[in-house]
Amino acid sequence: MESYQREFVDFLVQTQALRFGEFTLKSGRTSPYFFNAGEFHKGEDLERLGYFYASAIRQLGNQPTVIFGPAYKGISLSLAAAIAMANHFDTNVAYSFDRKEVKSHGEGGWLVGRIPTNEDQVVIVDDVVTDGATKRDAIQRLKEATGAHITGLVIALDRRERTLEGGNAIAQLEESTGVEVRSIITIDHILQHLTERNGSVLTEGVRNQIAAYLSEHGL
């Protein structure tokens, strides 16, 4: 595990973006843990979050000229990651995000920031992948509208779960789009780091609950 991944796990605990208990997911499953990107709502949090995304972006096979964030959660992520690329890795990358509604006045259009061209390498940043459908649509829309090369997708957490149909959403997304998907961390990183950390919030009971959950729903 990379040092930035350990730091990210600690960051999730500190900000309470990672919680343990009983949570009903979008899929209808009852999970013993929950990740909520909505907890990153302070300037200091966004600065740190940008560093973690930038660190994961640096691991991709193709480096971006544009970081794209789908509205709405992806907007702040694209800005934070682009700033972190400059501040921490001396790399000047453009940002871009979309509007939910096309603007008909002023500059118009549905993209804000840099409008990618067919010369750009675009990496998308978002919080999670559920079934992959919304990410697949975003990739297709960007390709068709701009001609840009969508080379990567970086998410915060990979829960390492099967879909309700029994498949692997991330592997299927990569196969259908040709886009490399990388997460800052996976549930395995969380379990490993918090098990090793002194004074961990991860009790033996919670570890057992997560293990049982993954044995039923995990990849």
N, C-alpha and C positions, 0 to 999 in steps of 0.2 A: 504494500500500500504506500502511495506517495504521501509526503508530509502534508501537502495541501488537502488531501482527502481526510486525513486525521483531523486537521484543523476545521474542515467543513463539518464533520460530525459534531465536534465540540460547539461550533457556531450554531448548528441546528438546535442543540440542547439549550444553549444560552438564550437564544431568541424565542424558544418554545415553538419553533416551527415544526419540531418533532415531538410528538407526545405519545404516551403509552396509556392504554385503557381499553375501551370498547367503542369502536367507531363503525358506522355504516357507510360503506363506500358507494361511489356512483354505480358500480357493478351490482350492488345489492349484497355483497359479501360483508360479513362482520369481521373487522380486522382488529388485532391487538395493538396496532400502532397506526399513526396518521401523520402525514406530512402536509403542512399548510403554508404555501408560499406567500399567502396574504400577511403573514407575520413580519415580513421584511418591509417595514414602513417608516424606517428612520434613515436619515442620511448616512450615518455610520454603518448601518446594516447594508445599505445598497453599495457603499464603497467596498466593503468586504466581499459581498456577493459577486460584484463585478470581477474581483480578483480570482475567485474560485471558478467562475465561468471562463475567464481568460486562460487560466491554467489548464482547464480541460480542452479548450479550443486548441491550445498549443500541442496537444497530443494527437490531433487529427492528421491524417495523411496529407491533406491539402489545406493550406492556410488561406484564410479569407481576405478579400479586399473589402467586403461588405458584411456586416453582422445585422441580420434581420430579425425583428421581434414581432410576432403576430399579436394584434390587439386582442385583449387589453394587457394581460399580464406580461406579454413579451416586450412591451414598449420600454418599460424601465430596465428590463434585462439587457436589451440591445444597447441602450445608452450606457449602462454601468459597465458592460463588457468592453465596449469600444474605448471608454475612458481608461479602464484598467489595462487594456492592451498597450496604450500609450504610456501610462505611468509606470507600469511594472515590467513591461517587455519591450519598450522603446519601438513599438510598432504602430504606425498611424493607419487605423482602419476606419472606414466610413460606417455609419449606422443608417438603418432604414426601418420603417414600420408602416403598417397599413391602417387605413381608416375602415370602420365598419360600414360607413356610408360614403359614397363617392362625393367629393366636393365639386360643386358646379360653378363656383365663383373664385376669384383670385387666381392662384396658380392651378386650381382644379386638381382632378385626379384622385386616386385612392392610396397613393404612397406618399410618405413624409420622409424627409431626409434625402439621402442619395437615391436616385432612381437607377437601379442596376442596369447594366447593358450586357451584351453578349461577350464582353471582355472581362466581366467580373466573376469572381469566385465567391459565392454566398454561403454563409453558415447561418442557420436558423437557431435561435435560442428560445427555450420555453421551459416550463416547470416539470411536466411529466408527459409520458405517453400512456394513454389508456388503451384504446383499441387501434390507434394509429390513423383513423379515418380523417380527423381534422388536420393532422400533419400532412397526410397524403394530398388532401385538397389544397393546402397552402403551398406545397411544393409545386404541384401541377399549375396552379394559378400563377405563381411567380415565373415559372418557366415559360408559359404561354405568353404572358404579358410583357416580359422583359428580354427573354432569350438568354438570361444569365445562367451560369452553371451552378446548380445547387449541390454543393459538395459535402456538406456536413449538417448535422442536427445535434445540438448539445442540450441535454436536459439535466435537471438537478439530481433526481433520484430515479433509479431503476428498481422497482419493487420485485423484479424477477418472478413474476406471476404468469400463469397461463391465462389466456382469455377465456371467456365463458364457453367458447367453442373448443377449447383445449389447445389453442395455438400459441405461438410466441409473437406478440404484436411487434416487437422491435425487429426481430429477424425478418418478419414478413414485410415490414415497412422498408427495410434495407433492400430486400430482394425486389420489391415492386417498383422502387424509385431509383435504386442505384446510389442512394445517399448514405454515407457513413453516419451511424448514430452512436453517440458516446454520452455516458452519464458522468457527472462529477463523482458520484458514489452509487453503490448498490446497497441493498439491505444487508448483504454479506459484509460489506465494509463497516456498516453500523454495528452489527453484532460482534465483529472481531474487535473493533476499537473499544467499544464500551465494555466488553468483557475484560479487556486488558487494563482499562483505566481504573485507577484508584478512586473510590468515592463515586462510582458510576450510578446513574439513575436506572440502569438496567438490572433489575433484580433477577434472581434465579427463576422466580415464578413467571416473570414476563418473558424471559428467554425461552422457557418451556412452551409458553403460549404461542410465541412467534414460530418456534420450531414445529409445533403441531399445525399451525396455520399454513406454513410453507410445505409441509409434507402433503397437505391436501390440495393446495392451490399453486405451489411453486413450480418453476421450470425444472 
